[in-house]
Amino acid sequence: MVEKKPVNVNWQMVFVLIPFLDLYASYRIQKLRFWLLIFGVVFAIATLLLNYALFGMDHFTWNNEIGAWDSAKLYFHITLTIVTLGSAVYVIRRWSISWNEKVS
């Protein structure tokens, strides 16, 4: 079990941006299950549904061409990545602040 001590909120936000350290950041504040549920399941399902709704089945097939992705798909994925990272930073910041208040 994690020891109950305050965490540095700034470091927690940096950990979110680094793959696998986001899991550590959520584990330190005892929110790993919620983190996996929100960003592992909910965002994955939402991404698949949005891809299907916007681009149809063509999005799920790959035709081995270098220019297979057109600019609409690229901009969609860049926007989705920015929204996901922004919401992840926001969520971990809120959870870390409430963790520090609870532990102090």
C-alpha positions as CSV (number, residue, x, y, z in Angstrom):
1,M,0.0,0.0,0.0
2,V,1.1,3.5,-0.7
3,E,2.3,5.6,2.3
4,K,0.1,8.5,3.0
5,K,2.2,11.5,2.5
6,P,1.6,14.7,0.4
7,V,2.7,14.6,-3.3
8,N,4.2,17.4,-5.4
9,V,1.4,18.4,-7.7
10,N,3.7,19.8,-10.4
11,W,5.6,16.5,-10.6
12,Q,2.3,14.6,-10.7
13,M,1.3,16.7,-13.8
14,V,4.7,15.9,-15.5
15,F,4.3,12.2,-14.8
16,V,0.9,12.2,-16.6
17,L,2.7,13.2,-19.8
18,I,5.2,10.3,-19.7
19,P,3.8,6.9,-20.6
20,F,3.6,4.4,-17.7
21,L,4.5,7.1,-15.2
22,D,0.9,8.3,-15.4
23,L,0.0,5.0,-13.8
24,Y,2.5,5.6,-11.0
25,A,1.1,9.1,-10.5
26,S,-2.4,7.8,-10.1
27,Y,-1.1,4.9,-7.8
28,R,0.6,7.4,-5.5
29,I,-2.7,9.1,-4.7
30,Q,-4.7,5.8,-4.6
31,K,-6.7,6.5,-7.8
32,L,-5.2,3.9,-10.1
33,R,-8.6,2.0,-10.7
34,F,-10.4,5.2,-11.6
35,W,-7.5,6.3,-13.8
36,L,-7.6,3.0,-15.7
37,L,-11.4,3.2,-16.0
38,I,-11.5,6.7,-17.3
39,F,-8.5,6.8,-19.6
40,G,-8.1,3.1,-20.4
41,V,-11.7,2.2,-21.1
42,V,-13.9,5.3,-21.5
43,F,-11.5,7.3,-23.8
44,A,-10.7,4.1,-25.8
45,I,-14.4,3.4,-26.5
46,A,-15.1,7.1,-27.2
47,T,-12.2,7.2,-29.7
48,L,-13.4,4.2,-31.5
49,L,-17.0,5.4,-31.7
50,L,-15.8,8.9,-32.9
51,N,-13.5,7.4,-35.5
52,Y,-16.3,5.2,-36.8
53,A,-18.9,8.0,-36.8
54,L,-16.6,10.5,-38.6
55,F,-14.7,8.3,-41.0
56,G,-16.6,5.0,-41.3
57,M,-15.0,1.6,-41.8
58,D,-12.3,3.1,-44.0
59,H,-10.6,4.3,-40.9
60,F,-10.1,0.8,-39.5
61,T,-8.5,-0.6,-42.6
62,W,-4.9,0.1,-43.6
63,N,-3.9,0.0,-47.3
64,N,-0.1,0.0,-46.9
65,E,0.3,3.4,-48.6
66,I,2.5,6.0,-47.1
67,G,-0.1,8.8,-47.6
68,A,-3.0,6.6,-46.3
69,W,-4.0,9.2,-43.8
70,D,-5.5,12.3,-45.1
71,S,-5.3,15.6,-43.3
72,A,-8.8,15.4,-41.8
73,K,-7.9,12.2,-40.0
74,L,-4.5,13.6,-38.9
75,Y,-6.0,16.8,-37.5
76,F,-8.7,14.8,-35.7
77,H,-6.1,12.6,-34.0
78,I,-3.9,15.6,-33.0
79,T,-7.0,17.3,-31.5
80,L,-8.0,14.2,-29.7
81,T,-4.5,13.7,-28.3
82,I,-4.5,17.3,-27.0
83,V,-7.9,17.0,-25.5
84,T,-7.0,13.7,-23.8
85,L,-3.7,14.9,-22.4
86,G,-5.3,18.2,-21.3
87,S,-8.1,16.3,-19.5
88,A,-5.6,13.9,-17.9
89,V,-3.4,16.7,-16.6
90,Y,-6.6,18.4,-15.2
91,V,-7.8,15.3,-13.5
92,I,-4.5,14.3,-11.9
93,R,-4.0,17.9,-10.7
94,R,-7.5,17.9,-9.0
95,W,-6.9,14.5,-7.5
96,S,-3.5,15.4,-6.2
97,I,-4.7,18.6,-4.6
98,S,-7.5,16.8,-2.9
99,W,-5.1,14.0,-1.8
100,N,-2.8,16.6,-0.2
101,E,-5.7,18.2,1.6
102,K,-6.9,14.8,2.9
103,V,-3.4,13.7,4.0
104,S,-2.3,17.0,5.6
